[in-house]
Amino acid sequence: MAQNELLIFPSLEEHVLPYLDGQKKGTNACADKFLFKLDQESETWDLHIMEFKKTIDTSAIGKSQWQFTMGIYNARAIAGFLGLEVRHIYLYSGFRHDKLTGNQSLIALRASNNRDVVKKIQQWKEDKYVLRVDGGSRVFPHQKIQLDSEGNGSISI
């Protein structure tokens, strides 16, 4: 049995798997980082997907959700190739500025007046994302990572 096993895949958007049709809009999108962490008891892996944005607003949240979706497909393909059984999937957003919380949130709601955008803002605030994966909707836990002015932040996984 392996102990404290961790696999990190950085810069994935530059290396999207070739099975995706690059001619179709959005298929080359991918989250910024994947991290597979071994659960020693079950010998399965938890998948942690990270996306980084300077500012989170109504347009960035939609793009991030698409990048998470495509990231899930890419990460599961990598896991299959490596023979890793994925147990749970966790999503993380690193950001410097949040325009969806506090007074900025009211501005975003007024500007959007769109049911889909309102749902995305609600998901952001509730730390969960509902993504279309495998032909259906699935809820994934989502955690925010506040970054400083240099782009540094921390989180415990």
C-alpha positions in Angstrom: 0.0 0.0 0.0 1.3 3.5 -0.9 1.7 6.1 1.8 1.0 9.8 1.3 0.8 9.5 -2.5 0.1 12.7 -4.4 0.1 13.3 -8.2 0.1 16.9 -9.5 -0.6 17.9 -13.1 0.1 21.6 -13.7 -0.4 23.7 -16.9 -3.0 21.3 -18.2 -4.7 23.8 -20.6 -1.6 23.6 -22.7 -1.8 19.8 -22.8 -5.5 19.0 -23.4 -5.9 15.3 -24.3 -6.0 14.8 -28.1 -9.3 12.9 -28.1 -11.1 16.2 -27.7 -12.0 17.8 -31.0 -10.1 21.1 -31.1 -12.4 22.4 -33.8 -15.4 22.6 -31.5 -15.6 25.7 -29.4 -14.6 25.2 -25.7 -13.2 21.7 -26.0 -9.7 22.9 -25.4 -10.7 24.6 -22.1 -9.4 22.9 -19.0 -8.8 23.8 -15.4 -5.4 25.1 -14.4 -4.3 22.2 -12.1 -5.2 18.6 -11.1 -4.1 17.0 -8.0 -4.8 13.3 -7.2 -4.5 12.3 -3.5 -4.5 8.7 -2.4 -6.9 7.6 0.3 -4.9 4.9 2.0 -7.8 3.0 3.5 -9.8 2.5 0.3 -6.8 2.7 -2.0 -8.8 5.1 -4.2 -7.9 8.6 -5.3 -9.6 11.9 -4.6 -9.4 14.4 -7.5 -8.8 18.0 -6.6 -9.3 20.5 -9.5 -8.1 24.1 -9.3 -8.9 27.1 -11.4 -7.3 30.5 -10.9 -8.8 33.9 -11.9 -7.7 37.4 -11.0 -11.3 38.5 -10.5 -14.4 36.5 -10.0 -17.5 38.1 -11.6 -20.5 36.9 -13.5 -18.6 36.2 -16.7 -15.6 34.5 -14.9 -17.8 32.2 -13.0 -19.4 30.8 -16.1 -16.0 30.3 -17.8 -14.6 28.6 -14.6 -17.5 26.2 -14.5 -16.9 25.1 -18.1 -13.2 24.8 -17.4 -14.0 22.6 -14.3 -16.3 20.4 -16.5 -13.7 19.9 -19.1 -11.1 19.4 -16.4 -13.2 16.6 -14.9 -13.2 14.8 -18.3 -9.5 15.3 -18.8 -8.6 14.2 -15.3 -10.7 11.1 -15.4 -9.1 10.2 -18.7 -5.6 10.6 -17.1 -6.8 8.5 -14.1 -8.0 5.8 -16.4 -4.8 5.7 -18.3 -2.8 5.5 -15.0 -5.2 2.9 -13.5 -6.4 5.3 -10.7 -9.9 4.8 -9.3 -11.4 8.2 -8.5 -13.5 8.3 -5.4 -14.4 12.0 -4.9 -14.0 15.2 -6.9 -13.4 18.6 -5.3 -13.2 22.0 -7.0 -11.2 25.0 -5.9 -11.2 28.6 -7.2 -8.2 30.8 -6.5 -8.9 34.6 -6.9 -7.7 38.0 -5.8 -11.0 39.9 -6.2 -14.5 38.7 -5.6 -17.3 40.8 -7.2 -20.0 38.3 -6.3 -20.0 38.8 -2.6 -21.2 41.8 -0.5 -22.3 45.0 -2.2 -20.7 44.0 -5.5 -23.1 41.1 -5.6 -26.1 43.4 -5.8 -24.6 45.2 -8.7 -23.9 41.8 -10.4 -27.5 40.7 -9.8 -29.0 44.0 -11.2 -26.7 43.9 -14.2 -27.5 40.3 -15.1 -31.2 39.9 -14.3 -30.8 36.4 -15.7 -31.9 33.2 -14.0 -28.8 31.2 -15.0 -26.4 33.9 -13.7 -28.4 34.2 -10.4 -28.0 30.4 -10.0 -24.2 30.6 -10.6 -23.9 33.4 -8.0 -25.9 31.3 -5.5 -23.7 28.3 -6.1 -20.6 30.5 -5.6 -22.0 31.7 -2.3 -23.0 28.2 -1.2 -19.6 26.6 -2.0 -21.0 24.1 -4.5 -21.1 23.9 -8.2 -23.7 22.1 -10.3 -22.1 20.9 -13.5 -23.3 18.9 -16.5 -21.2 15.8 -16.5 -21.9 12.5 -18.2 -25.2 13.8 -19.6 -26.6 14.8 -16.2 -26.3 17.4 -13.5 -23.9 16.6 -10.6 -23.2 18.7 -7.5 -19.5 19.1 -6.6 -18.1 20.7 -3.4 -16.3 24.0 -4.2 -13.9 25.9 -2.0 -12.6 29.4 -2.5 -8.9 30.3 -2.1 -8.3 34.0 -1.4 -5.1 35.1 -3.1 -2.9 38.0 -2.0 -1.7 40.8 -4.4 1.2 38.6 -5.5 -1.2 35.7 -6.4 -0.2 33.5 -3.4 -2.7 31.7 -1.3 -3.0 28.5 0.7 -5.4 25.6 1.4 -5.2 22.3 3.2 -6.3 19.2 1.3 
